[in-house]
Amino acid sequence: MAYERTYNPLIPQHARLWKSLYGLILNNNPQCLKRPDLVVPRNPEIPYDPDHNHPRPDVLWMDEADVSRMKAAHSNFITDIRSMPTSLAYNAGSRGIVTTASESLLAILSISLRMLRKTGTNIPVEIFLNKPTPYTNAFCSKVFPSLDAKCLYLSDIFLAADTTVNLNTYQYKVFSILFSSFEDVLLLDSDAWPISNPEHLFHSLPFTDSGLVLWPDFWYASESPYFFDVAKIARPPPLNERPATESGEMMYSKSKHGIGIMLAVYYNYYGPDYFYLLQSQDGPGQGDKETFPWAAAAVGEPFYFVHHPVGSLGRHDSNGEYIGTAMVQYDPVQDFFALSQQTRPPAVNPEEIAHPDPSLQKPAGTERVKPLFIHANVPKFDPITIFDDEIKGVHTPTRDSDGRSVRCWVEKAHSIELFGFDLEKRFWETIEDAACGDLLGLWVAGGKPDRFALEQVRKRDKATCDRVKKYYKEVFDSDGKKS
């Protein structure tokens, strides 16, 4: 039976919004004669230190006339969106998780969604994809429905608006937020997932106040002075005020941040040519990540930036080298009350929180801020590639330099201390369930749907399943039964 795509009843409203917004974006093209030019070499990876006000890098060059053109276009665009008769479309009072993925990341996304569901939440999930293909249809019909996640296609909205838009990887996130049906959105990258039920975030400060929550990266921010001139931001912040942004996790209230979201769309539409470089100056992870806080700041919308530093998960090789493969982000509710030294007020709808955390009812500061999200981003934990992926050209995450199969992150006791249970063991159980379950025959390698004959695909996927089982047995079986 042919796969029947999920009907999106908000498409007509999204299309009207996009047709208007797209016209304003095109009308306010910066039209610079020359793009920003990186003219000075720099050390891009400087770890953030709040106690040291590192000098702001200034390594770009722009012609003065081009700066004036960008400033005028930026100012005119904000004026135009403030007077737009069409507003963002969403179902009032709704909340959910939004994610997006290319074809090559759909299998990894399915593992992330399994980890999400293991927290006990049944919160709805919308998966935004570029356009339907036989491969995406296979996932959207055979895998994602069992995880209570539905697929939506950006191409449907662009077609309904009679527009042609070609997006690159970094641009998908902001369009997924723009076109989500949820009023309140928790956006997660395809390789990011919660450690525990995240639903309390929607009902608690700081989100209920600011409507936008962002998480930190490892590095100093590195916006160009040109950006602040273009955006008419009079006081560039000192670099030790907050680190760079890590956009693998974000929370947005579309009702509170409609103008800021539309400006973030503008920043991302012109990101590859202008704003990505202006906001990062070739810093680590340059892309969409700084468009979100600066879009809010440029139109005077508030946001909360988590103060607890991002953590790193990895292992120490027997040769002494550290091999990091994942990021840890922390609970913004606990972060907020630890910072403010206040007692947490009752949640707005406490009965809707599946697993309230009793420690949050105590005076802030008496409990440490707990980890809430894992972003397993480098390398991707795709069972087909993870055993062979090299880091720094030498090390594989799963194998020590002495040849032993090893944990990728931390030892069992440390995992229980950090997370309350053996998180890595649960992750690999989930990978095994996927590799040896409904993903058999659906795996994709090298970013393209597999062109092998069906029997060859089955043999390869059976070998992948066997490899995962062998690794799990060597590393985790001595720990006892599955979690």
HELIX and SHEET records of a PDB file:
HELIX    1   1 ILE A   11  ASN A   27  1                                  17    
HELIX    2   2 GLU A   64  ARG A   82  1                                  19    
HELIX    3   3 GLU A  103  LEU A  105  5                                   3    
HELIX    4   4 LEU A  106  ARG A  117  1                                  12    
HELIX    5   5 PRO A  134  LYS A  142  1                                   9    
HELIX    6   6 PHE A  144  LEU A  147  5                                   4    
HELIX    7   7 LEU A  154  ALA A  160  1                                   7    
HELIX    8   8 THR A  169  GLN A  171  5                                   3    
HELIX    9   9 TYR A  172  PHE A  179  1                                   8    
HELIX   10  10 HIS A  200  HIS A  203  1                                   4    
HELIX   11  11 PHE A  207  SER A  210  1                                   4    
HELIX   12  12 PRO A  225  VAL A  230  1                                   6    
HELIX   13  13 GLY A  258  TYR A  269  1                                  12    
HELIX   14  14 GLY A  271  PHE A  275  3                                   5    
HELIX   15  15 TYR A  276  SER A  280  1                                   5    
HELIX   16  16 THR A  291  ALA A  298  1                                   8    
HELIX   17  17 PRO A  332  SER A  340  1                                   9    
HELIX   18  18 PRO A  350  GLU A  352  5                                   3    
HELIX   19  19 PRO A  358  GLN A  361  5                                   4    
HELIX   20  20 LYS A  412  PHE A  419  1                                   8    
HELIX   21  21 LEU A  423  ALA A  435  1                                  13    
HELIX   22  22 LEU A  454  PHE A  476  1                                  23    
HELIX   23  23 ASP A  477  ASP A  479  5                                   3    
SHEET    1   A 2 ASP A  37  LEU A  38  0                                        
SHEET    2   A 2 LEU A  60  TRP A  61 -1                                        
SHEET    1   B 7 ALA A 149  TYR A 153  0                                        
SHEET    2   B 7 VAL A 125  LEU A 129  1                                        
SHEET    3   B 7 ASN A  91  THR A 100  1                                        
SHEET    4   B 7 PHE A 182  LEU A 188  1                                        
SHEET    5   B 7 PRO A 243  SER A 253 -1                                        
SHEET    6   B 7 LEU A 212  TYR A 220 -1                                        
SHEET    7   B 7 TYR A 304  PHE A 305  1                                        
SHEET    1   C 4 ALA A 192  PRO A 194  0                                        
SHEET    2   C 4 PRO A 371  HIS A 375 -1                                        
SHEET    3   C 4 TYR A 322  TYR A 330 -1                                        
SHEET    4   C 4 GLY A 311  HIS A 316 -1                                        
END                                                                             
